Amino acid sequence: MPAAVAALAVACARTEEQESPTPTPTPASVASPTPFALPPECSPAAQRVDGTSLAYRILYNEHGALLLDSDQFADLSGEIDGVLGQIRAAFPELPQVLARPPYVPSHIGLGLDNTFADTLDPAIWDAHSWPPISFGREDMDLLNERLGLRGLIFPHRYEEGASVYLCLDSLVNIPAAIHAYKDILVVRYAGPDSLVGDSTDIAIRQEVDAWYVVFRDAWGDCPAGCIEQRLHYFIADGVPRQVPEADALRDPILRELAETWGAQRLPSALPSPVPSPSPAPRTGGR
């Protein structure tokens, strides 16, 4: 009996193999290790830490290159982390304030022309896509390669066209890359993957041998935009020192950093200096 049972099991297994449909090969352009599981570097949750967020914010304002210099980026982010570490060590009572990235790192959203979208592999709109990815246009494929395209996120096809987020190299200068994509004829829209809501933040600038830093503590319905905020002002030129708000708002650099979150939110009791009115014109003779 055991031998008969074993023979029956083998026969059943062969029958199942014969009846199982041959798997349809997944096109290389849309291969995904796990549907809807983003690679770590493409996840919106993969936010930059303080030094890299602030270094990126400084460098993308200073340079028009499509890719930031990796050594300069690493040196600046390391120096900023060192400055913030000194301040936090010297003032342990400082609230936990983290820098807010200007938008989701490495992401750019594109809106595509309807006629062009019709030429793409329909499977692209069904799931996330990982390289190799080709849009079938030399100008777009060359730009994607230059910017280190990692994958497509949330592709969506609709009646008038299509939209998709690109996951790019972490050193991509997002504003410069957006302008480059806008120059491609079939791209109807290009923009950042903006963050929703509000949060704590840090503004920083180096002048000569000193770092000027403003920490923004924020709370109160932050998903809709933080209602309350408290700013903490520091100058680090070797040994960090805290600057009282009244003095900070009279310092042009600290005041400009504080205006990052809206000049109208600064204390009204400390307005910007107002120029003295010109003397009234003289009339009559000498």
C-alpha distance (Angstrom), angle and dihedral (degrees) to the residues before:
residue distance angle dihedral
M1 . . .
P2 3.79 . .
A3 3.79 90.0 .
A4 3.82 90.8 51.2
V5 3.79 91.9 49.7
A6 3.81 90.9 50.1
A7 3.79 91.4 50.1
L8 3.80 91.1 50.0
A9 3.84 91.0 50.8
V10 3.80 91.6 51.9
A11 3.81 91.4 48.9
C12 3.82 91.6 50.5
A13 3.79 92.0 49.3
R14 3.82 91.2 52.2
T15 3.81 90.6 48.8
E16 3.84 91.3 52.1
E17 3.80 90.8 49.6
Q18 3.82 90.8 51.7
E19 3.81 92.9 47.6
S20 3.82 96.4 45.0
P21 3.81 110.7 101.7
T22 3.78 117.1 -117.5
P23 3.86 108.0 -103.0
T24 3.78 113.1 -108.0
P25 3.81 108.6 -119.0
T26 3.80 113.0 -114.0
P27 3.81 111.8 -124.5
A28 3.81 111.1 -109.0
S29 3.80 90.1 -124.9
V30 3.79 92.7 63.6
A31 3.81 103.4 30.5
S32 3.80 111.5 142.2
P33 3.81 127.6 -177.2
T34 3.81 91.4 -146.5
P35 3.83 121.9 3.4
F36 3.81 111.9 -109.9
A37 3.83 92.4 2.3
L38 3.80 105.7 122.3
P39 3.79 122.3 -148.3
P40 3.84 107.8 -106.1
E41 3.81 93.9 -109.0
C42 3.82 90.9 53.1
S43 3.79 97.6 49.5
P44 3.83 116.4 109.5
A45 3.81 85.5 -135.5
A46 3.82 90.3 64.2
Q47 3.79 93.5 93.3
R48 3.78 122.6 170.0
V49 3.79 119.9 -106.4
D50 3.81 120.8 -117.9
G51 3.80 99.4 -84.1
T52 3.79 96.3 46.0
S53 3.83 93.5 42.5
L54 3.79 92.5 52.4
A55 3.81 95.1 40.3
Y56 3.79 89.3 52.1
R57 3.81 91.0 49.2
I58 3.81 91.1 52.2
L59 3.80 97.3 43.6
Y60 3.79 99.5 45.6
N61 3.82 88.1 55.2
E62 3.79 91.4 50.9
H63 3.81 101.8 43.3
G64 3.78 135.3 50.3
A65 3.81 95.0 -162.8
L66 3.80 117.7 122.1
L67 3.81 91.3 -128.8
L68 3.79 126.6 37.6
D69 3.79 118.1 -128.4
S70 3.81 106.4 -96.8
D71 3.82 96.0 -146.0
Q72 3.81 93.6 47.0
F73 3.79 90.5 46.7
A74 3.81 93.0 49.8
D75 3.83 93.4 46.2
L76 3.80 93.8 48.4
S77 3.79 95.5 44.9
G78 3.81 90.1 48.9
E79 3.80 92.2 49.9
I80 3.81 91.9 49.0
D81 3.81 91.8 49.4
G82 3.81 87.8 51.8
V83 3.81 92.7 52.0
L84 3.81 92.9 47.4
G85 3.80 90.0 47.1
Q86 3.82 91.1 53.8
I87 3.80 91.7 50.5
R88 3.80 93.9 47.6
A89 3.80 91.8 47.4
A90 3.81 92.3 49.6
F91 3.81 93.5 44.7
P92 3.83 107.1 34.8
E93 3.81 90.6 167.4
L94 3.81 89.6 67.9
P95 3.84 109.6 116.5
Q96 3.80 118.1 -110.7
V97 3.79 100.3 -89.2
L98 3.80 120.8 172.2
A99 3.78 129.6 -168.6
R100 3.79 116.0 -105.4
P101 3.81 116.4 -136.7
P102 3.81 113.0 -126.2
Y103 3.82 88.3 -121.5
V104 3.79 139.7 -23.6
P105 3.83 104.3 -48.7
S106 3.80 119.0 -111.7
H107 3.83 95.0 5.4
I108 3.81 128.8 120.2
G109 3.80 123.8 176.0
L110 3.79 119.7 -142.1
G111 3.79 132.4 -166.8
L112 3.80 111.2 -155.9
D113 3.77 132.0 -152.9
N114 3.80 113.6 -100.8
T115 3.81 95.6 -126.7
F116 3.79 90.9 49.9
A117 3.82 91.9 46.7
D118 3.82 88.7 56.1
T119 3.82 89.7 62.1
L120 3.83 94.7 56.4
D121 3.79 125.8 95.1
P122 3.85 104.8 -85.9
A123 3.81 90.0 -139.5
I124 3.81 88.9 69.5
W125 3.80 89.3 74.4
D126 3.80 93.7 53.4
A127 3.81 101.8 64.3
H128 3.75 145.8 -6.5
S129 3.80 113.2 -65.3
W130 3.78 131.3 -142.6
P131 3.81 130.3 -166.8
P132 2.90 138.4 -38.6
I133 3.81 87.3 65.1
S134 3.79 123.2 163.2
F135 3.79 127.0 -179.5
G136 3.80 91.9 -170.4
R137 3.81 93.9 -119.2
E138 3.77 118.4 107.0
D139 3.81 95.6 -146.7
M140 3.82 93.8 50.6
D141 3.80 95.6 41.4
L142 3.82 91.8 49.5
L143 3.81 91.6 49.8
N144 3.81 91.4 46.9
E145 3.80 90.2 51.3
R146 3.80 92.3 47.8
L147 3.82 91.3 50.8
G148 3.80 93.2 47.8
L149 3.80 99.1 -113.7
R150 3.81 107.8 -148.1
G151 3.79 100.0 179.5
L152 3.81 149.5 -50.3
I153 3.79 120.3 -87.3
F154 3.81 129.0 -160.0
P155 3.83 96.6 -8.9
H156 3.79 110.4 -167.2
R157 3.79 129.8 -171.8
Y158 3.79 119.2 -159.2
E159 3.80 136.1 167.3
E160 3.82 97.7 -90.0
G161 3.81 98.5 40.2
A162 3.80 141.0 -57.3
S163 3.78 140.6 -79.5
V164 3.78 132.4 -155.1
Y165 3.80 139.9 164.9
L166 3.79 117.8 -128.4
C167 3.80 119.7 -144.9
L168 3.82 106.1 -147.0
D169 3.80 139.8 177.5
S170 3.82 114.3 -61.1
L171 3.83 91.2 -119.2
V172 3.81 95.1 57.3
N173 3.80 112.8 127.8
I174 3.80 96.0 -131.6
P175 3.86 98.9 -158.9
A176 3.83 91.9 48.9
A177 3.81 92.0 45.2
I178 3.81 91.3 50.5
H179 3.81 89.9 56.5
A180 3.80 90.2 49.3
Y181 3.82 92.7 52.5
K182 3.80 91.2 47.3
D183 3.81 88.4 60.8
I184 3.83 90.7 62.9
L185 3.79 109.4 97.2
V186 3.82 97.9 -136.2
V187 3.83 93.8 50.2
R188 3.80 109.3 96.0
Y189 3.80 95.5 177.7
A190 3.82 137.5 12.8
G191 3.78 124.8 -179.5
P192 3.80 145.7 139.0
D193 3.78 125.6 -80.3
S194 3.78 94.3 -110.3
L195 3.78 121.6 -148.8
V196 3.79 118.0 -119.3
G197 3.78 121.7 -125.5
D198 3.78 128.9 -3.3
S199 3.79 137.4 -81.0
T200 3.78 146.6 164.6
D201 3.79 115.7 -49.5
I202 3.80 145.9 177.6
A203 3.81 129.5 -135.8
I204 3.80 118.5 -162.7
R205 3.79 140.0 174.5
Q206 3.78 135.8 174.5
E207 3.79 119.0 -137.9
V208 3.84 116.7 -178.8
D209 3.84 103.3 -50.6
A210 3.79 98.6 -19.6
W211 3.80 133.1 84.3
Y212 3.81 117.9 -145.1
V213 3.80 112.4 -155.2
V214 3.81 133.9 -178.1
F215 3.81 119.5 -171.2
R216 3.78 115.3 -158.2
D217 3.79 115.8 -152.9
A218 3.82 108.1 -167.0
W219 3.79 136.4 179.0
G220 3.80 143.2 153.3
D221 3.83 119.7 84.4
C222 3.80 92.9 -15.3
P223 3.85 94.1 170.4
A224 3.80 85.8 68.7
G225 3.82 95.4 33.8
C226 3.80 124.2 -61.5
I227 3.82 110.7 -88.3
E228 3.80 96.8 -161.4
Q229 3.79 132.0 42.6
R230 3.77 139.3 173.5
L231 3.79 121.5 -164.0
H232 3.80 126.3 -148.5
Y233 3.82 117.6 -161.2
F234 3.81 127.4 -153.7
I235 3.79 140.6 171.4
A236 3.80 116.1 -159.3
D237 3.81 114.2 -166.1
G238 3.77 98.3 147.5
V239 3.80 99.9 -47.2
P240 3.82 111.9 38.7
R241 3.78 117.0 -126.1
Q242 3.78 130.5 -170.2
V243 3.79 117.6 -125.5
P244 3.82 120.3 -147.7
E245 3.80 112.4 -117.7
A246 3.82 94.2 -116.3
D247 3.81 90.2 56.7
A248 3.80 94.2 38.9
L249 3.80 93.6 56.2
R250 3.80 89.6 53.8
D251 3.80 90.4 53.8
P252 3.84 107.4 87.9
I253 3.83 94.8 -144.6
L254 3.80 97.3 46.4
R255 3.80 90.9 43.5
E256 3.80 92.3 52.1
L257 3.81 90.0 50.2
A258 3.82 90.1 49.0
E259 3.81 89.4 53.4
T260 3.83 88.6 63.1
W261 3.82 87.2 94.6
G262 3.82 96.1 41.2
A263 3.79 130.2 -58.5
Q264 3.81 88.8 -131.2
R265 3.81 89.6 65.7
L266 3.79 94.6 61.1
P267 3.82 118.4 100.6
S268 3.80 108.6 -75.3
A269 3.79 89.8 -145.7
L270 3.80 88.6 71.2
P271 3.81 105.9 52.8
S272 3.77 123.0 176.3
P273 3.81 112.8 -88.3
V274 3.80 111.2 -83.6
P275 3.83 117.1 -143.4
S276 3.80 114.9 -115.2
P277 3.81 112.2 -102.6
S278 3.78 116.9 -103.0
P279 3.82 114.4 -103.6
A280 3.78 115.1 -96.9
P281 3.80 113.6 -98.6
R282 3.80 114.9 -98.0
T283 3.76 118.5 -114.8
G284 3.76 132.9 -160.5
G285 3.79 127.0 18.0
R286 3.77 130.3 -32.7
